[in-house]
């Protein structure tokens, strides 16, 4: 690791360079967890968008099902219920990640400002 970066971090934290070297694994771990949570959050939001699209299609099948066979309406209703439950589950996971993510954020931003 660059000694200039280490000395800047040490000056800012008011600790020795050796202590900064000890803190580096913790900062790296936090960076990995933060990056992982952001990637999972992006995947969940993409998945939620796809589910909403399929819910729209199923809702159209459900609303038009009265003019078609009754089994089409029942199947669309069942799929709509399953997709709704899945969307709620994704919403809860997204909320958990949004709550946990800021606790990882400050140290990572601090660490990244020296790398740029």
RATACOR-V238067 format. One record per backbone hydrogen bond with DSSP energy under -0.5 kcal/mol. NH is the residue of the N-H (numbers start at 1). CO is the residue of the C=O. If there is no record, write none. Layout:
nh=NH co=CO
nh=NH co=CO
This chain:
nh=6 co=2
nh=7 co=3
nh=8 co=4
nh=9 co=5
nh=10 co=6
nh=11 co=7
nh=12 co=8
nh=13 co=9
nh=14 co=10
nh=15 co=10
nh=20 co=16
nh=21 co=17
nh=22 co=18
nh=23 co=19
nh=24 co=20
nh=25 co=21
nh=27 co=23
nh=28 co=24
nh=29 co=25
nh=30 co=26
nh=31 co=27
nh=32 co=28
nh=33 co=29
nh=34 co=30
nh=35 co=31
nh=36 co=32
nh=37 co=33
nh=38 co=34
nh=39 co=35
nh=40 co=36
nh=41 co=37
nh=42 co=38
nh=43 co=39
nh=44 co=40
nh=45 co=41
nh=46 co=42
nh=47 co=43
nh=48 co=44
nh=49 co=45
nh=50 co=46
nh=51 co=47
nh=52 co=48
nh=53 co=49
nh=54 co=50
nh=55 co=51
nh=56 co=52
nh=57 co=53
nh=58 co=54
nh=59 co=55
nh=60 co=56
nh=61 co=57
nh=62 co=58
nh=63 co=59
nh=64 co=60
nh=65 co=61
nh=67 co=64
nh=68 co=64
nh=72 co=69
nh=73 co=69
nh=74 co=70
nh=75 co=71
nh=76 co=72
nh=77 co=73
nh=78 co=74
nh=79 co=75
nh=80 co=76
nh=81 co=77
nh=82 co=78
nh=83 co=79
nh=84 co=80
nh=85 co=81
nh=86 co=82
nh=87 co=83
nh=88 co=84
nh=89 co=85
nh=90 co=86
nh=91 co=87
nh=92 co=88
nh=93 co=89
nh=94 co=90
nh=95 co=91
nh=96 co=92
nh=97 co=93
nh=98 co=94
nh=99 co=95
nh=100 co=96
nh=101 co=97
nh=102 co=98
nh=103 co=100
nh=104 co=100
nh=104 co=101
nh=105 co=101
nh=106 co=102
nh=108 co=104
nh=109 co=105
nh=110 co=106
nh=111 co=107
nh=112 co=108
nh=113 co=109
nh=114 co=111
nh=115 co=111
nh=116 co=112
